[in-house]
Structure formats: structure tokens, C-alpha cells
Amino acid sequence: MSQTQSSAAWHAHLADGLQRMAERGGKRFEVMLRHGTLRLGVYAPRGSDPQQPHEQDEAYIVMAGTGAFVRGDERIDFVPGDALLVPAGMTHRFEDFSDDFAVWVVFYGPDGGEPA
């Protein structure tokens, strides 16, 4: 299923994001939707996860694959269907993930994060 002209601003499909990344030389991240401070993207690193802390809070929803997620000093295994939250500025990364690994990532709120 691909997006139509009228739904492109409010509908996203994981397969479309993965295809766009492949067409653009194997990018790891593709923004699919935007609204206010919110950006919804597909993140699918291969081999290693080089990301650095971000200015906004973020949530990940695991769509495919397994592995481990490191957040600060914590580490947890993940499977499809898991959701993970990271406050702005916190060190985090995915490790030991499978070749089919893909997540929705949601960046939201002001730079510096929302109050606790």
C-alpha cells in the first residue's frame, strides 16, 4: 500500500519508509509524518547504531526484529510490539539487533524535552 496525494500528510506505512531508505542508498532514517513539534520516522540501522542523544524526547515502537536497547546505564532486550521512551539528551542505542530490525521513532516536544 502506498500513500495517495491526499493522505500523505496524515498516513504512513512502514514498508513505504523502508523502500524510500533503500532507494536513497540505504539511509538509516526517513521522516514520514510531521505535525507541530512531532516527527514520525522509520529507523532501521544495519550493523551498528551510531546515533547520538537528541534534542527532543523520543519514543520507539519496535515493528520488526529483536535485539537489545541501551538507555543510560540500563539495558533491555526488545521484540516486535515493544515501546521504548528516551528523554531528550539521554545517551541511547540499539545493540545486537537482527538484520530485519525496524522501528517507528517519534520525536516530540520542545528542545530539551518536556518536564517530568
C-alpha positions as a Markdown table, in Angstrom:
| # | Residue | x | y | z |
|---|---|---|---|---|
| 1 | Met | 0.0 | 0.0 | 0.0 |
| 2 | Ser | 1.4 | 3.4 | -0.9 |
| 3 | Gln | 0.3 | 6.8 | 0.1 |
| 4 | Thr | -2.1 | 8.8 | -2.0 |
| 5 | Gln | -1.7 | 12.5 | -2.5 |
| 6 | Ser | -4.5 | 13.3 | -0.1 |
| 7 | Ser | -3.3 | 11.0 | 2.7 |
| 8 | Ala | 0.4 | 11.8 | 2.5 |
| 9 | Ala | 0.2 | 14.4 | 5.4 |
| 10 | Trp | -1.5 | 12.0 | 7.9 |
| 11 | His | -0.9 | 8.4 | 6.9 |
| 12 | Ala | 2.4 | 6.4 | 6.9 |
| 13 | His | 3.2 | 2.8 | 6.1 |
| 14 | Leu | 6.3 | 1.1 | 7.4 |
| 15 | Ala | 7.0 | -0.6 | 4.0 |
| 16 | Asp | 7.0 | 2.8 | 2.2 |
| 17 | Gly | 9.6 | 4.2 | 4.6 |
| 18 | Leu | 11.8 | 1.1 | 4.2 |
| 19 | Gln | 11.5 | 1.4 | 0.4 |
| 20 | Arg | 12.4 | 5.1 | 0.5 |
| 21 | Met | 15.5 | 4.4 | 2.5 |
| 22 | Ala | 16.6 | 1.6 | 0.1 |
| 23 | Glu | 16.1 | 3.9 | -2.9 |
| 24 | Arg | 18.2 | 6.6 | -1.2 |
| 25 | Gly | 21.3 | 4.5 | -0.9 |
| 26 | Gly | 20.5 | 2.6 | 2.3 |
| 27 | Lys | 19.7 | 5.6 | 4.6 |
| 28 | Arg | 19.0 | 4.6 | 8.2 |
| 29 | Phe | 16.2 | 7.1 | 8.9 |
| 30 | Glu | 13.3 | 8.5 | 7.0 |
| 31 | Val | 10.8 | 11.1 | 8.2 |
| 32 | Met | 7.3 | 10.0 | 7.2 |
| 33 | Leu | 4.9 | 12.5 | 9.0 |
| 34 | Arg | 5.2 | 15.9 | 10.6 |
| 35 | His | 2.9 | 17.9 | 12.8 |
| 36 | Gly | 3.9 | 20.8 | 15.1 |
| 37 | Thr | 6.9 | 19.5 | 17.1 |
| 38 | Leu | 6.2 | 15.9 | 16.2 |
| 39 | Arg | 8.2 | 14.0 | 13.6 |
| 40 | Leu | 7.4 | 10.3 | 12.9 |
| 41 | Gly | 10.0 | 8.4 | 11.1 |
| 42 | Val | 11.2 | 4.9 | 10.3 |
| 43 | Tyr | 14.6 | 4.0 | 11.8 |
| 44 | Ala | 16.4 | 0.8 | 10.5 |
| 45 | Pro | 20.1 | 0.8 | 11.1 |
| 46 | Arg | 22.2 | -2.0 | 9.7 |
| 47 | Gly | 25.2 | -3.4 | 11.5 |
| 48 | Ser | 25.5 | -0.8 | 14.2 |
| 49 | Asp | 23.6 | 2.1 | 15.7 |
| 50 | Pro | 25.6 | 5.3 | 15.5 |
| 51 | Gln | 23.0 | 7.7 | 16.9 |
| 52 | Gln | 23.8 | 10.4 | 19.5 |
| 53 | Pro | 21.5 | 11.9 | 22.1 |
| 54 | His | 18.7 | 14.1 | 20.6 |
| 55 | Glu | 17.3 | 17.5 | 21.5 |
| 56 | Gln | 13.7 | 16.2 | 21.7 |
| 57 | Asp | 12.1 | 13.5 | 23.7 |
| 58 | Glu | 11.5 | 10.3 | 21.6 |
| 59 | Ala | 9.6 | 7.1 | 21.6 |
| 60 | Tyr | 10.4 | 4.0 | 19.6 |
| 61 | Ile | 7.8 | 1.3 | 18.6 |
| 62 | Val | 9.6 | -1.9 | 17.5 |
| 63 | Met | 8.0 | -3.2 | 14.3 |
| 64 | Ala | 10.4 | -5.9 | 13.3 |
| 65 | Gly | 13.5 | -7.6 | 14.7 |
| 66 | Thr | 15.0 | -8.4 | 18.0 |
| 67 | Gly | 18.0 | -7.1 | 20.0 |
| 68 | Ala | 18.9 | -5.0 | 23.0 |
| 69 | Phe | 18.3 | -1.4 | 23.8 |
| 70 | Val | 20.7 | 0.6 | 26.0 |
| 71 | Arg | 19.3 | 3.8 | 27.7 |
| 72 | Gly | 21.8 | 5.5 | 30.0 |
| 73 | Asp | 23.1 | 2.7 | 32.3 |
| 74 | Glu | 20.1 | 0.4 | 31.6 |
| 75 | Arg | 19.9 | -2.4 | 29.0 |
| 76 | Ile | 16.8 | -4.4 | 28.0 |
| 77 | Asp | 16.0 | -6.9 | 25.3 |
| 78 | Phe | 13.3 | -6.0 | 22.8 |
| 79 | Val | 10.9 | -7.8 | 20.5 |
| 80 | Pro | 8.3 | -6.6 | 18.0 |
| 81 | Gly | 5.5 | -4.8 | 19.8 |
| 82 | Asp | 7.7 | -3.2 | 22.4 |
| 83 | Ala | 7.7 | 0.6 | 23.0 |
| 84 | Leu | 10.7 | 2.4 | 24.4 |
| 85 | Leu | 10.9 | 6.0 | 25.7 |
| 86 | Val | 14.0 | 8.2 | 25.9 |
| 87 | Pro | 14.1 | 11.7 | 27.4 |
| 88 | Ala | 15.9 | 14.4 | 25.4 |
| 89 | Gly | 19.7 | 14.4 | 25.8 |
| 90 | Met | 20.0 | 10.9 | 27.2 |
| 91 | Thr | 22.5 | 8.5 | 25.7 |
| 92 | His | 20.9 | 5.5 | 24.0 |
| 93 | Arg | 21.4 | 3.0 | 21.2 |
| 94 | Phe | 20.3 | -0.4 | 19.8 |
| 95 | Glu | 22.7 | -3.3 | 20.1 |
| 96 | Asp | 22.9 | -6.9 | 18.9 |
| 97 | Phe | 19.9 | -6.4 | 16.6 |
| 98 | Ser | 18.7 | -8.7 | 13.9 |
| 99 | Asp | 19.1 | -7.9 | 10.2 |
| 100 | Asp | 15.3 | -7.2 | 9.8 |
| 101 | Phe | 15.3 | -4.6 | 12.7 |
| 102 | Ala | 13.0 | -1.6 | 12.1 |
| 103 | Val | 11.2 | 0.8 | 14.5 |
| 104 | Trp | 8.8 | 3.7 | 14.3 |
| 105 | Val | 10.5 | 6.7 | 16.0 |
| 106 | Val | 8.5 | 9.6 | 17.3 |
| 107 | Phe | 10.3 | 12.9 | 18.2 |
| 108 | Tyr | 8.1 | 15.3 | 20.0 |
| 109 | Gly | 8.0 | 18.3 | 22.3 |
| 110 | Pro | 10.4 | 21.2 | 22.8 |
| 111 | Asp | 14.1 | 21.1 | 22.5 |
| 112 | Gly | 15.5 | 20.0 | 25.9 |
| 113 | Gly | 12.4 | 17.7 | 26.5 |
| 114 | Glu | 9.2 | 18.0 | 28.3 |
| 115 | Pro | 9.1 | 18.4 | 32.1 |
| 116 | Ala | 8.9 | 15.1 | 34.1 |
